[in-house]
Amino acid sequence: MAVSVDLPSGLEREIDDEVGKGRYKSKSELIRDAVRRLLDEREKIEHKKLSIEAQERIDEARQNDKEYS
């Protein structure tokens, strides 16, 4: 799947620099890596939010259990 993206010139220069330094073989490789990292980070954040919500519910249930014991 091909995607076309317009980038500000400063960002394009930074991408070119990364490729020029050999950190990535191509602009496409860098952009794929950046998108993967973004999606991974969002997934981690969502997982953490769900974990916090679950813990809050567990704590609330324990508190309610103590009150009715």
C-alpha positions as CSV (number, residue, x, y, z in Angstrom):
1,M,0.0,0.0,0.0
2,A,1.5,3.3,-1.0
3,V,0.8,6.5,0.9
4,S,1.8,10.0,0.0
5,V,2.5,12.5,2.8
6,D,3.4,16.2,2.6
7,L,6.0,17.0,5.3
8,P,7.4,20.4,6.4
9,S,10.8,20.9,4.9
10,G,12.5,20.9,8.4
11,L,11.0,17.4,9.1
12,E,12.0,16.1,5.7
13,R,15.6,17.3,6.3
14,E,15.7,15.5,9.7
15,I,14.4,12.3,7.9
16,D,17.1,12.7,5.2
17,D,19.7,13.2,8.0
18,E,18.7,10.0,9.7
19,V,18.8,8.1,6.4
20,G,22.1,9.7,5.5
21,K,23.7,8.7,8.9
22,G,22.7,5.1,8.1
23,R,20.2,4.7,10.9
24,Y,17.6,3.7,8.3
25,K,18.0,2.3,4.8
26,S,15.3,4.6,3.4
27,K,12.7,7.3,4.2
28,S,10.0,4.6,4.0
29,E,11.8,2.4,6.5
30,L,12.0,5.4,9.0
31,I,8.4,6.3,8.5
32,R,7.2,2.7,9.0
33,D,9.3,2.5,12.2
34,A,7.9,5.8,13.4
35,V,4.3,4.7,12.8
36,R,4.9,1.3,14.5
37,R,6.4,3.1,17.5
38,L,3.5,5.5,17.7
39,L,0.9,2.7,17.6
40,D,2.8,0.6,20.2
41,E,3.0,3.6,22.5
42,R,-0.7,4.3,22.1
43,E,-1.4,0.6,22.9
44,K,0.7,0.8,26.0
45,I,-1.0,3.9,27.2
46,E,-4.5,2.3,26.6
47,H,-3.4,-0.8,28.4
48,K,-2.1,1.2,31.4
49,K,-5.4,3.2,31.5
50,L,-7.4,-0.1,31.5
51,S,-5.1,-1.5,34.2
52,I,-5.6,1.6,36.4
53,E,-9.4,1.4,35.9
54,A,-9.4,-2.3,36.8
55,Q,-7.4,-1.7,39.9
56,E,-9.7,1.1,41.0
57,R,-12.7,-1.3,40.6
58,I,-10.9,-4.0,42.6
59,D,-10.1,-1.5,45.3
60,E,-13.7,-0.3,45.4
61,A,-15.0,-3.8,45.6
62,R,-12.6,-4.6,48.5
63,Q,-13.7,-1.5,50.3
64,N,-17.4,-2.3,49.8
65,D,-16.7,-5.9,51.0
66,K,-15.1,-4.5,54.2
67,E,-18.0,-2.2,54.9
68,Y,-20.5,-5.0,54.6
69,S,-18.5,-7.6,56.6
